[in-house]
Amino acid sequence: MKIKKAVIPAAGLGTRVLPASKSMPKEMLPIVDKPAIQYIVEEAVKSGIEDILIITSRGKTTVEDHFDRNPELEAKLLASKKQEVYDQMVAISQMANIQYVRQKETKGLGHAVLCAKAFAGNEPFAVLYGDDVVLGGEKPACCELCEAYEKYGVGVAGIKPVATENISKYCSVALEPILDEKAVYRLTDMVEKPSLTEVLSNYSILGRVVLPPEIFPILENTAPGAGGEIQLTDAMRVLAREHGMVGVEYTGTRYDMGNKFGILQAIVEVALQHPQVKDQFRAYLKQVAARL
Ligand code: UTP
């Protein structure tokens, strides 16, 4: 079955990037000239997604404004003969059918995904975490996961190896190779924010999953876990045991926009490719590096 729906949870408090995220959603932090969440919506659209639900919360209305029309700005751009920028601005509001639902309390990623129950209905859907931007790769990460769902018919998690000293900040998964597959594994177990003795492997689920609707009754019965939050990992653990799940090591590079260093990495990488600033930025970076 082709995946046509995606959910972007963007209701978190972003405490790791304060004070930037105090009054501005971290999902709106710019990578050169585009907010992080626009890269994520573009990835979903390139992956064949048609309907998107963004989970928001108080103080996140700029996300909705960004994907809406802005008649005053558009009129000004047309009057100043800035047709190209005008076209870009209108295109942002026409990328996909985007809807919003508010998560009234930030009770965790699992709880945020549960807010998408009515939107998903009886269909499988992709989840693109609102602060994880994936760039490059052979295909968009969401597309690689959707293809695995179409092939295996079970939930899919995007996985990547994580340095041993960092794995306790993420989750750790137990995986088994699948014959004839280089980057797809069977997921047998997972644990959120494991202690050193609980680590199952150095692979973690990072930023992208595709879930069947069977996840919703599981989420409804998932008690708060690590950090007192309803953890998506805890629900996916049950899903993996009851219905099976696979992990796909997607080919793109993931940038964590929920963390100060991740933001810097994303900006540097995008600036080095950006047609308007790449030459100037490269020369500047060389000057800076010479001083180090
Ligand atoms: P994170 O755990 O990285 O976001 O969730 P956070 O809670 O904002 O992070 P810190 O620790 O306070 O810095 C991953 C994604 O899930 C969303 C976040 O907005 C982020 O895009 N999320 C998280 C929700 O939508 N609701 C929640 O209750 C928690």
Residues whose N, C-alpha, C, O or C-beta is under 5 A from the ligand:
A	BS01	UTP	P9 A10 A11 G12 L13 G14 T15 R16 V17 I55 E105 T106 K107 G108 L109 A112 Y129 G130 D131 G258
